[in-house]
């Protein structure tokens, strides 16, 4: 029995249960009692996010891949060689690479990794193919080739980066992540390439005086968020920008992570943050936000526009903006889970826009609203099928601090 248990143990996982329970049904209890060091899981997420970012950069840097991607610009000149577009394949490959790498370190977690894209493709011969990262680079290349209508050059380029070993220095703050998590209680939301329209266009955005770009490759983010299935709250988050800074012909990325597990709150930026200027709150919105909502906040805030939900949420995390307000149901759990975890680590958060509008207490008493009304990630939000099940149907309000939430409540109410 000892040997049997040992074979199910992996690096970064330890298993424990009371000896009084006996040895019956041990195999089922192994999965129930698995403990994952949050530090190890976070490091794996950071590494996986960087591999995803590298896939995104390689596609834009290699002509054999870029030619496939830019066909998405053509509108009626869609790529006739594939039933699904190449952009979707790029998304799926990042998603499945993350699944493969996390599953290799944490057996059992793969079934609890969720994203927007299905990994099922139909090629020009009508064959249904499941995109996966297989046991070796050549096997993955052969599978991708069957999806890419025998374009082996493109398939080999993608397979090469999917199988590369990536190790990122997550920073000294990682040592403070000294808690364990129950593996069976963990779910993972992935947005492989958030802001895909900016990714396809491939333009370099211009940074304004607020430190923001309204559009461009800088808005593209790889988002990996871990949440508790029982409580629904995000616990670990990694946001990786593949195109954070242009260095001539190449791009340099950056990433940010956060941990919010009970009282344990750690994040990868210095703890000093700019104090919210209540007279000039910087609020991010989409250009498509309702005119009356924009008008309401413009009366007392500096309203700025930027592309991509993930990028806007990351800007709140980085202190570039104080809040992100969205009244519509146009974001999804995969957009918000990762940056939400980082916000919680910094004593910020994400509530629904409806909760903001329904709150009728004094703004200074909003701590209970912040504590008890965070959006969650373990249940679908509306009936039906498809991605709409997982939308944030009541909108979202992301804020960097309790003071920022108080100012947002006041701005929403007074104007």
C-alpha positions in Angstrom: 0.0 0.0 0.0 2.9 2.3 0.7 4.2 1.9 -2.8 0.8 2.5 -4.2 0.5 5.8 -2.4 4.0 6.8 -3.4 3.2 6.4 -7.1 0.4 8.9 -6.8 2.5 11.5 -5.1 4.1 14.2 -7.2 6.6 17.0 -6.6 4.8 20.0 -5.1 2.0 17.8 -3.6 1.8 16.1 -0.3 -0.9 13.8 1.0 -2.1 13.3 4.5 -5.0 11.7 6.3 -5.7 10.2 9.7 -4.4 6.7 10.2 -7.6 5.9 12.0 -9.5 6.1 8.7 -7.9 2.8 7.7 -6.9 1.9 4.2 -10.2 1.2 2.5 -11.0 3.4 -0.5 -7.6 5.0 -0.3 -7.5 6.0 -4.0 -10.6 8.1 -3.8 -9.4 9.8 -0.6 -6.1 10.6 -2.1 -7.7 13.2 -4.4 -9.9 14.5 -1.5 -6.9 15.1 0.7 -4.3 16.5 -1.7 -2.6 19.6 -0.5 -0.9 22.0 -2.9 1.6 24.5 -1.7 0.3 27.8 -3.0 3.8 29.0 -3.7 4.4 26.1 -6.1 1.1 26.5 -7.8 1.7 30.2 -8.2 5.2 29.6 -9.7 3.7 27.1 -12.1 1.1 29.7 -13.1 3.7 32.4 -13.7 5.8 30.0 -15.9 2.7 28.9 -17.8 1.6 32.5 -18.4 5.1 33.4 -19.8 4.9 30.4 -22.1 1.5 31.6 -23.3 3.0 35.1 -23.8 5.8 33.6 -25.8 3.4 31.8 -28.1 1.6 35.1 -28.6 4.9 36.9 -29.5 6.2 34.1 -31.7 3.0 34.1 -33.8 3.5 37.8 -34.5 7.2 37.5 -35.0 7.3 34.5 -37.4 6.2 35.2 -41.0 4.8 31.7 -41.5 2.4 32.3 -38.5 1.7 36.0 -39.0 0.4 35.4 -42.5 -2.2 33.1 -41.0 -3.2 35.6 -38.3 -3.5 38.7 -40.4 -6.0 37.1 -42.7 -8.5 37.8 -39.9 -8.3 41.5 -40.9 -9.8 40.9 -44.3 -13.4 40.5 -43.2 -15.0 38.8 -46.2 -11.7 37.3 -47.2 -11.7 34.8 -44.4 -9.2 32.1 -44.4 -10.8 29.5 -46.6 -8.4 26.7 -45.5 -9.9 26.3 -42.1 -13.3 25.9 -40.6 -12.2 27.8 -37.5 -9.9 30.9 -37.8 -6.2 30.8 -36.9 -6.8 33.3 -34.1 -9.0 30.7 -32.3 -6.2 28.2 -32.7 -3.7 30.6 -31.1 -6.1 31.0 -28.2 -6.7 27.2 -27.9 -3.0 26.4 -28.1 -2.2 28.8 -25.2 -5.1 27.4 -23.2 -4.1 23.7 -23.8 -0.4 24.5 -23.1 -1.4 25.9 -19.7 -3.5 22.8 -19.1 -0.7 20.5 -20.1 2.0 22.2 -18.0 -0.2 22.6 -14.9 -1.4 19.0 -15.1 2.1 17.7 -15.4 2.9 19.3 -12.0 -0.4 18.9 -10.3 -2.2 15.7 -11.5 -6.0 16.0 -11.4 -6.1 19.8 -11.9 -6.6 19.6 -15.7 -10.3 18.7 -15.4 -10.9 21.9 -13.4 -9.2 24.3 -15.9 -11.8 26.3 -17.8 -11.7 28.8 -20.7 -13.7 30.4 -23.4 -12.5 28.2 -26.3 -13.4 24.6 -27.1 -10.3 22.6 -28.1 -12.4 20.8 -30.9 -11.5 21.7 -34.4 -12.8 20.5 -37.8 -10.3 20.5 -40.6 -11.1 20.8 -44.4 -11.6 17.1 -44.6 -14.4 17.2 -42.1 -12.3 15.5 -39.4 -12.9 16.5 -35.8 -9.6 17.0 -34.0 -8.9 17.8 -30.3 -6.1 20.2 -30.0 -3.7 19.1 -27.2 -0.1 19.3 -26.2 1.1 15.7 -26.6 4.0 13.7 -25.1 6.7 15.2 -27.3 7.2 18.1 -29.8 7.0 16.0 -32.9 3.6 14.5 -31.9 2.2 17.9 -31.1 3.5 19.2 -34.5 1.8 16.4 -36.3 -1.5 17.0 -34.6 -1.3 20.8 -35.3 -0.4 20.0 -38.9 -3.7 18.1 -39.3 -5.6 21.2 -38.1 -3.5 23.6 -40.2 -4.3 21.8 -43.5 -0.8 20.3 -43.7 1.1 23.5 -43.0 4.0 21.7 -41.2 6.2 24.8 -41.0 3.6 26.7 -38.9 2.8 23.5 -36.9 6.5 23.0 -36.0 7.0 26.6 -34.9 4.0 26.4 -32.6 4.9 22.9 -31.2 8.5 24.1 -30.5 7.4 26.9 -28.2 4.6 24.8 -26.6 7.3 22.3 -25.5 10.0 24.7 -24.4 10.8 24.8 -20.7 10.1 28.2 -19.2 11.2 29.3 -15.8 10.4 32.9 -14.6 11.8 34.6 -11.5 8.5 35.5 -9.7 10.3 37.8 -7.3 11.2 37.8 -3.6 7.6 38.2 -2.6 7.0 34.6 -3.6 8.7 33.4 -0.4 5.8 35.0 1.6 3.3 32.7 0.0 3.5 30.0 2.7 0.1 28.4 2.7 -1.4 25.2 1.3 -4.6 24.7 -0.8 -6.9 21.8 -1.3 -6.4 20.6 -4.9 -10.0 19.4 -5.2 -11.3 22.8 -4.2 -9.4 24.6 -7.0 -10.7 25.8 -10.3 -8.8 27.8 -12.9 -10.2 30.3 -15.4 -8.0 31.1 -18.4 -8.2 33.9 -20.9 -5.4 32.9 -23.3 -5.2 36.1 -25.3 -7.4 38.8 -24.0 -8.0 41.8 -26.3 -7.7 39.7 -29.5 -8.8 42.5 -31.8 -5.7 44.5 -30.7 -3.6 41.4 -31.1 -4.8 40.8 -34.7 -4.4 44.5 -35.7 -0.8 44.5 -34.3 -0.4 48.2 -33.8 1.7 49.8 -31.1 -0.4 52.0 -28.8 0.7 55.5 -27.7 1.0 56.0 -24.0 -0.9 59.1 -22.7 -0.1 61.4 -19.8 -2.0 59.1 -17.4 0.3 56.1 -18.3 -2.5 54.5 -20.4 -2.7 53.2 -23.9 -6.2 53.4 -25.4 -5.5 50.6 -27.9 -2.7 48.6 -29.3 -0.7 45.5 -28.6 0.1 46.8 -25.1 -3.6 46.0 -24.2 -3.1 42.2 -24.8 -3.0 40.2 -21.6 -2.7 36.5 -20.8 -4.9 35.9 -17.7 -4.7 32.9 -15.4 -6.9 32.9 -12.3 -7.4 30.3 -9.6 -10.6 30.3 -7.5 -12.1 28.3 -4.6 -14.9 26.0 -5.9 -16.5 26.1 -2.4 -16.4 29.8 -1.8 -16.2 31.1 -5.3 -13.6 33.7 -4.5 -10.4 34.2 -6.5 -7.2 33.1 -4.7 -4.3 33.3 -7.1 -4.0 35.5 -10.2 -1.4 36.1 -12.9 -1.7 38.8 -15.5 1.0 38.7 -18.2 1.4 41.3 -20.9 3.3 39.8 -23.9 3.7 43.2 -25.5 4.3 45.6 -22.6 7.2 47.5 -24.2 8.5 47.8 -27.7 12.3 47.4 -28.1 12.7 48.2 -31.8 11.7 45.1 -33.7 11.0 43.0 -30.6 8.6 43.2 -27.7 9.3 42.8 -24.0 6.6 41.6 -21.7 5.8 42.1 -18.0 3.6 40.3 -15.5 1.9 40.8 -12.2 0.6 38.3 -9.7 -1.3 38.3 -6.5 -2.5 35.9 -3.7 -5.5 36.4 -1.5 -6.1 33.3 0.6 -7.9 34.2 3.8 -5.7 36.6 5.7 -2.7 35.8 3.5 -2.4 38.6 1.0 0.8 38.9 -1.2 1.4 40.6 -4.5 4.3 41.2 -6.8 4.5 45.0 -6.7 5.8 47.2 -3.9 3.2 47.8 -1.2 3.4 51.6 -1.5 0.5 52.8 -3.7 -0.6 56.2 -4.8 -3.3 57.6 -2.5 -6.6 58.0 -4.3 -7.2 61.6 -5.3 -10.9 61.9 -4.5 -11.1 65.2 -6.4 -9.8 63.6 -9.6 -10.5 59.9 -9.6 -9.3 58.1 -12.7 -12.0 55.8 -13.9 -11.6 53.5 -16.9 -14.5 52.7 -19.2 -15.1 51.2 -22.6 -15.8 53.6 -25.4 -19.1 51.7 -25.9 -20.2 52.3 -22.3 -23.7 53.9 -22.1 -23.5 57.7 -22.6 -25.5 58.4 -19.4 -23.1 56.4 -17.3 -20.1 58.1 -18.9 -21.7 61.5 -18.3 -22.4 60.7 -14.7 -18.8 59.9 -13.8 -17.3 62.7 -15.9 -18.9 65.2 -13.6 -16.4 64.4 -10.9 -13.9 61.9 -12.3 -11.3 61.7 -15.1 -12.9 59.1 -17.4 -10.4 57.3 -19.6 -11.0 54.8 -22.3 -8.9 51.7 -23.1 -9.3 48.4 -24.9 -9.6 45.0 -23.3 -11.2 44.2 -19.9 -8.1 42.4 -18.7 -5.9 45.5 -19.5 -8.3 47.9 -17.8 -8.4 45.6 -14.7 -4.6 45.4 -14.7 -4.3 49.2 -14.8 -6.4 49.4 -11.7 -4.1 46.9 -10.1 -1.0 48.9 -11.1 -2.4 52.1 -9.7 -2.6 53.7 -13.1 -6.4 54.0 -12.6 -8.5 54.0 -9.4 -11.4 52.1 -10.8 -13.0 50.4 -13.8 -16.7 50.8 -14.3 -18.8 48.7 -16.7 -22.6 48.7 -16.6 -23.0 46.0 -19.3 -22.7 42.2 -19.3 -19.8 42.1 -21.6 -17.1 40.6 -19.4 -16.8 37.0 -18.4 -15.3 35.0 -15.5 -12.2 34.3 -17.5 -11.6 38.1 -17.9 -11.9 38.9 -14.3 -10.7 36.0 -12.1 -6.9 36.7 -12.3 -6.9 40.4 -11.9 -9.6 40.2 -9.2 -7.3 38.0 -7.1 -4.6 40.6 -7.4 -7.0 43.4 -6.4 -8.0 41.4 -3.3 -4.4 41.0 -2.4 -4.1 44.8 -2.4 -7.3 45.3 -0.4 -9.3 46.3 -3.5 -11.9 44.2 -5.2 -14.6 43.7 -7.8 -18.3 44.0 -7.2 -21.2 44.2 -9.6 -22.4 47.5 -11.1 -25.8 46.6 -9.8 -24.6 46.3 -6.3 -23.0 49.7 -6.6 -26.3 51.2 -7.8 -28.3 49.4 -5.1 -26.1 50.5 -2.2 -27.9 53.2 -0.3 -25.8 53.5 2.8 -23.2 56.2 3.6 -20.2 55.9 1.3 -17.9 55.7 4.4 -19.8 52.6 5.5 -19.1 50.6 2.4 -16.7 48.2 4.0 -19.4 45.5 4.4 -20.3 45.9 0.7 -16.6 45.3 -0.2 -16.3 42.4 2.2 -19.4 40.5 1.4 -20.4 41.3 -2.2 -17.4 40.4 -4.3 -18.3 38.7 -7.6 -17.7 34.9 -7.6 -16.6 32.4 -10.1 -18.1 29.0 -9.2 -21.6 29.3 -10.6 -23.0 30.3 -13.9 -24.8 33.6 -13.8 -27.7 33.0 -16.1 -29.5 30.1 -17.7 -28.8 28.9 -21.2 -25.7 27.5 -22.9 -22.5 28.8 -24.3 -20.3 31.6 -23.1 -23.2 33.8 -21.9 -23.6 31.5 -18.9 -20.4 32.8 -17.6 -20.8 36.5 -18.2 -20.9 39.1 -15.4 -24.5 39.9 -16.2 -24.8 42.8 -13.7 -21.7 44.6 -14.9 -18.6 45.1 -12.8 -16.9 47.8 -10.7 -13.2 47.2 -10.0 -11.5 49.4 -7.4 -8.0 49.6 -6.1 -8.9 50.4 -2.4 -11.8 51.0 -0.1 -11.2 54.7 -0.4 -11.6 54.4 -4.2 -14.9 52.5 -3.7 -16.2 55.2 -1.4 -15.4 57.8 -4.0 -17.0 55.8 -6.8 -20.2 55.4 -4.7 -20.3 59.1 -4.2 -19.7 59.9 -7.8 -22.4 57.5 -8.9 -24.9 58.9 -6.5 -24.2 62.6 -6.7 -24.3 63.0 -10.5 
